[in-house]
Amino acid sequence: MDFFNYFSNNYSQILEYTVEHVQLVGLAIIISILIGVPLGIYLTTNEDLAGTVLQISSIMMTIPSIALFGIMIPILSTIGQGIGFLPALIALVLYSQLPIIRNTYTGINNVDPNIRDAAKGLGMTTMQRLLKVEIPNAMPLIMAGIRTATVLNIGIGAIAAYIGAGGLGSLINQGISRSNNTMVLVGAVVVSILAILVDYLLKYIEKRFTPKGIKN
């Protein structure tokens, strides 16, 4: 009962935190896609570099989020951005790279060679093959990486409240500070619901843009 009472009495504040959370994670994912997808595509043409980039991305994933925030505070403090939105955004972009790059790289590499040959036979240029054949066929795997990165970032974004980034983590942080289990529970539940809803939305986008012949 306390859960529902708190939610109904603080609905506007919870909504404000949710909007902040979506803005942070949404911008981070957009930037990550703009970096990770082209990089993953390029790595299919350079196998030696691919191993190095994927290894670095894997190492980045092993760094605890609090530690990464701590590393960036003194670095970004030199430009007056040691805490707040910017370090949280950079951290989320870094954490997103492994699933997006790896899945894009794997998806493009796994396109059936016969399909590529057929595209060449039709006289398609390299860019046309990429946009009309390879990316559409790799779309399920690419979107799986984006979905993984997004759900991961929604969770990590809650921790970013400890460096003043706002979002739903602020609710959890305040609840811990005040020993208010209801606040913590509300924050955790809303984060979970947000992750589920966003994952379903991305799943819909994946189905919408995946060619019918290769849909699961």
LINTA-V541231 format. One record per helix or strand of 3 or more residues. SS is the DSSP state (A for helix, B for strand). FROM is the first residue (numbers start at 1). LEN is the number of residues. If there is no record, write none. Layout:
ss;from;len
SS;FROM;LEN
SS;FROM;LEN
//
This chain:
ss;from;len
A;2;8
A;11;33
A;47;16
A;65;15
A;85;25
A;113;9
A;126;38
A;169;9
A;181;29
A;212;3
//
